[in-house]
Amino acid sequence: MSLDATVWAWKIRQKQKKGGSIKPLKKLVLLSLADRASEDHCAYPSVARLVEDTEMDRKTVLKIIDELVEDGLIIDTGERKGRTKQVKVYQLMGVCGRETVPITVLLSDENQDLNNTNHGTIKGFKESQKWNSTNNGTVPTIPLNSPNNSVKESQRWDTESFKESINESKNKNGWLCFNKLRLELDQADSSVVPKDIIEASWFEREKKTFELFNAGNNLCDDLMIYHFADWLLKNRHKYGNKPKSEKINLDPDFLVFASPSQMYMFANKLARHPEVISKYSTAGESYENLAGRIAGKLADPSERQNWKSYLADVGFKPKNKGVVA
């Protein structure tokens, strides 16, 4: 597994094309490829393995791979692996591996003879594996009084940041990793401050509701975090503008759900409404995924009003003061 490839796959923002696969499915296949990438960022899992990883059908997996190639995220190297030599080898494009970063050390002022013929340069990890051999050249040197001494400070900062990231990643509550959640929130909407959302008084309430809604879905931790970030961004608005909500609720025609679980129940019903499926679903989308997107719309008080006719079709009646029966 390549850590660099996995980090790269998480940071990639997928493109949504008309008639193409939805972005979460494309990201899942890309993450599966990255998870099995070697240190040179090449991956060659069989289609059967990708089908097992993603729980998609073979046709969908092959379609998504073609789209990833079109997007320039992976390329077919032409090499084939496996016993039958039929498994394609894909190169992940744009991964910045740590092995490509030159390694530097600092020498004291007493050892600044850079004209010695024994000095050479090691540009990357793969160019020399025999670190103990003096015939392979020496690492680039930087005098202590050189302006480039900032390299040492930069390396120290990178090391500390990496350690902090590892420690923070261990701070999980079941499936939730706050480090990954912050990254998803920041990438999804750069205008928000992830810390403000995570430390909000309503965070745990939304987390419990999200877990309840996805209790029947067999999602990996990474996908749970991906969808949870979208969930938080969609639902945060209902906590930030209470005066407006109170004013709207005075309208007897304004729909308000009695509880979050009631909203999710009707979201599931709407996901099976023929007209809703025709208008709002995407190719290959599951009922569960469509229901999740509908729930996000119903959570918005203003957007909810656009679903009145569909809600009536699936069988509920509004009570007085806009509370849904």
C-alpha positions in Angstrom: 0.0 0.0 0.0 1.3 3.5 -0.9 0.4 6.1 1.8 1.3 8.9 -0.7 -1.2 7.4 -3.3 -3.9 7.1 -0.7 -3.5 10.7 0.5 -3.5 11.9 -3.1 -6.7 10.0 -3.9 -8.4 11.6 -0.9 -7.5 15.1 -2.0 -8.7 14.6 -5.6 -11.9 16.4 -6.5 -13.9 14.2 -8.9 -15.5 15.6 -12.0 -19.2 15.0 -12.6 -20.0 14.5 -16.3 -23.4 14.3 -17.8 -24.3 10.6 -18.2 -21.3 9.6 -16.2 -20.9 7.9 -12.8 -21.6 9.9 -9.6 -18.5 11.3 -7.9 -18.7 9.2 -4.7 -18.5 6.0 -6.7 -15.6 7.3 -8.8 -13.8 8.3 -5.6 -14.3 4.8 -4.1 -12.8 3.1 -7.1 -9.8 5.5 -7.1 -9.3 4.9 -3.4 -9.3 1.1 -4.0 -6.7 1.5 -6.7 -4.6 3.8 -4.4 -4.9 1.3 -1.6 -3.2 -1.3 -3.7 -0.6 0.9 -5.3 3.1 0.1 -5.1 5.8 2.5 -4.1 6.1 3.6 -7.8 2.3 4.4 -7.6 1.3 1.6 -10.0 -1.7 -0.5 -9.2 -2.9 -3.7 -10.8 -5.9 -5.2 -8.8 -8.1 -7.5 -10.9 -11.6 -6.3 -11.8 -12.9 -9.0 -9.5 -10.9 -7.5 -6.6 -12.3 -4.0 -7.3 -15.8 -5.5 -7.5 -15.3 -7.1 -4.1 -13.8 -3.9 -2.6 -16.5 -1.5 -3.9 -19.5 -3.9 -3.9 -20.4 -2.6 -7.4 -21.1 -4.7 -10.4 -18.4 -5.4 -12.9 -19.9 -3.2 -15.6 -20.0 -0.2 -13.3 -16.4 -0.7 -12.2 -15.2 -0.9 -15.8 -17.1 2.2 -16.7 -15.6 4.1 -13.8 -12.1 3.0 -14.7 -12.6 4.3 -18.3 -13.8 7.6 -16.8 -10.8 7.9 -14.5 -8.6 7.4 -17.6 -10.5 10.1 -19.5 -10.0 12.4 -16.5 -6.3 11.9 -16.6 -6.1 10.4 -13.1 -4.8 7.0 -14.2 -3.2 5.6 -17.4 -2.8 2.1 -18.8 0.9 1.5 -18.8 0.5 -1.4 -21.3 2.0 -3.8 -18.8 0.1 -6.9 -17.8 0.3 -8.9 -14.6 -1.2 -12.0 -13.1 -0.9 -15.7 -14.0 -2.7 -15.1 -17.3 -0.9 -11.8 -17.9 -4.3 -10.1 -18.5 -4.5 -7.8 -15.4 -3.8 -4.2 -16.5 -1.3 -2.1 -14.7 -2.4 1.4 -14.1 -0.2 4.4 -13.2 -1.7 6.9 -10.8 -0.9 10.3 -12.2 0.1 13.3 -10.1 1.1 11.5 -6.9 3.9 13.4 -5.1 5.8 10.7 -3.5 8.2 11.3 -0.6 10.8 9.2 -2.3 11.3 11.9 -4.9 12.3 14.5 -2.4 16.1 15.0 -2.2 17.6 14.2 1.2 20.0 16.7 2.7 22.3 16.8 5.7 24.2 19.6 7.4 28.0 19.5 7.9 30.0 21.6 10.3 32.2 24.4 9.2 35.2 22.1 9.6 34.0 19.9 6.8 33.2 22.1 3.8 35.5 20.6 1.2 32.9 20.3 -1.5 35.6 19.9 -4.2 36.4 16.4 -3.1 35.9 14.0 -6.0 34.2 11.5 -3.7 31.2 13.8 -3.4 28.2 13.0 -5.5 24.5 13.4 -5.3 21.7 11.1 -4.4 18.5 12.5 -6.0 16.1 9.9 -4.8 15.5 6.8 -2.8 15.3 4.5 -5.8 18.6 5.5 -7.4 20.6 3.8 -4.7 19.7 1.2 -2.2 23.3 0.6 -0.9 23.4 3.4 1.7 26.5 2.1 3.4 28.7 2.0 0.3 31.1 5.0 -0.1 31.2 4.3 -3.9 27.6 5.5 -4.3 28.5 9.1 -3.6 27.5 11.3 -0.7 24.4 13.3 0.2 24.4 17.0 -0.8 25.9 19.0 1.9 24.9 22.5 3.2 27.3 24.5 5.5 25.8 25.5 8.9 26.3 29.2 8.0 24.6 28.9 4.6 21.4 30.7 3.8 20.0 27.3 2.9 20.2 26.3 6.5 16.4 26.8 6.5 16.1 23.3 4.9 16.8 21.9 8.4 14.0 23.9 9.9 11.6 22.9 7.1 12.5 19.2 7.6 11.9 19.5 11.3 8.5 21.1 10.8 7.5 18.4 8.2 8.5 15.7 10.7 6.6 17.2 13.5 3.5 17.7 11.3 3.7 14.1 10.2 3.9 12.9 13.8 1.0 15.1 14.8 -1.1 13.7 11.9 -0.4 10.2 13.0 -1.3 10.9 16.6 -4.5 12.7 15.5 -5.5 9.9 13.2 -5.6 7.6 16.2 -8.2 9.8 17.8 -11.1 7.9 16.4 -14.6 7.3 17.8 -15.5 4.1 16.0 -15.5 5.0 12.3 -14.9 8.7 12.8 -11.4 10.2 12.3 -11.4 13.9 13.0 -8.3 14.5 11.0 -9.9 13.1 7.8 -13.2 14.9 8.6 -11.4 18.2 8.8 -9.8 17.6 5.4 -13.1 16.6 3.8 -14.8 19.7 5.2 -12.1 22.0 4.0 -12.0 20.5 0.5 -15.8 20.5 0.2 -16.2 24.2 1.2 -13.1 26.3 1.8 -15.3 29.1 3.2 -16.1 27.2 6.4 -13.9 26.6 9.4 -13.9 22.9 10.2 -13.1 23.5 13.9 -16.2 25.6 14.3 -18.4 22.8 13.0 -16.7 20.0 14.9 -16.9 21.9 18.2 -20.5 23.1 17.6 -23.0 22.1 20.3 -25.1 20.3 17.6 -22.3 18.2 16.2 -23.0 15.1 18.4 -26.7 15.4 17.6 -26.0 15.3 13.9 -23.5 12.5 14.3 -25.9 10.2 16.1 -28.6 10.9 13.5 -26.2 10.2 10.7 -25.2 6.9 12.3 -28.8 6.0 12.7 -29.6 6.8 9.1 -26.6 4.7 7.8 -27.1 1.8 10.2 -28.2 -0.5 7.4 -25.5 0.6 4.9 -22.3 -1.4 4.7 -20.0 1.6 4.1 -16.2 1.7 4.9 -15.0 4.3 7.4 -13.6 6.5 4.6 -16.9 6.7 2.8 -18.8 7.3 6.1 -16.5 10.3 6.7 -16.9 11.5 3.1 -20.8 11.5 3.4 -20.7 12.8 7.0 -18.9 15.9 5.8 -21.5 16.6 3.2 -24.2 15.9 5.8 -22.7 18.5 8.2 -22.4 21.2 5.6 -26.0 20.7 4.5 -27.5 20.7 8.0 -25.4 23.4 9.7 -27.7 26.1 8.3 -30.7 25.1 10.4 -28.8 25.9 13.6 -27.5 29.3 12.5 -30.7 31.3 11.7 -33.3 30.5 14.4 -35.2 33.8 14.2 -35.9 33.3 10.6 -37.1 29.7 11.3 -39.4 30.9 14.0 -40.9 33.5 11.7 -41.4 31.0 8.9 -43.1 28.5 11.3 -45.9 31.0 11.9 -47.1 30.1 8.4 -49.6 27.2 8.7 -48.5 25.9 5.3 -44.8 25.7 6.3 -43.7 22.1 6.7 -41.8 21.1 9.8 -40.9 17.5 10.7 -41.6 16.3 14.2 -38.2 14.6 14.5 -35.1 13.8 12.4 -36.1 10.1 12.3 -39.4 11.1 10.7 -37.6 13.1 8.1 -35.4 10.1 7.2 -38.4 7.8 7.0 -40.1 10.1 4.4 -36.7 10.5 2.6 -36.6 6.8 2.1 -40.2 6.8 0.8 -39.4 9.6 -1.6 -36.4 7.7 -2.9 -38.8 5.1 -4.3 -41.3 7.6 -5.8 -41.2 7.0 -9.6 -41.3 10.7 -10.5 -38.6 11.6 -7.9 -36.3 8.8 -9.2 -36.8 10.0 -12.8 -36.1 13.6 -11.9 -33.4 13.5 -9.2 -31.5 10.2 -9.4 -28.3 9.6 -11.4 -27.3 6.6 -13.4 -26.5 3.6 -11.3 -27.4 5.4 -8.0 -28.8 3.2 -5.2 -32.0 3.9 -3.3 -29.9 4.5 -0.1 -27.7 7.1 -1.8 -30.7 8.9 -3.3 -32.5 8.9 0.1 -29.4 10.4 1.7 -29.4 13.3 -0.8 -33.1 13.8 -0.4 -32.7 14.0 3.4 -30.2 16.7 2.9 -32.7 18.7 0.9 -35.5 18.1 3.4 -33.2 19.3 6.2 -33.2 22.8 4.6 -36.4 24.5 5.7 -36.7 26.5 2.5 -35.8 23.6 0.2 -38.3 21.4 2.0 -41.3 23.5 0.8 -40.5 22.5 -2.8 -41.3 18.8 -1.9 -44.8 19.4 -0.7 -46.5 17.6 -3.6 -44.2 14.6 -3.5 -44.5 14.4 0.3 -48.3 14.3 -0.1 -47.9 11.5 -2.6 -46.0 9.3 -0.1 -48.7 9.7 2.5 -48.3 12.2 5.3 -50.5 15.2 6.3 -49.4 18.4 7.9 -50.8 19.2 11.3 -51.4 22.7 12.7 -48.5 25.1 12.7 -46.8 23.2 10.0 -45.8 20.1 11.9 -45.8 17.0 9.7 -48.0 14.1 10.8 
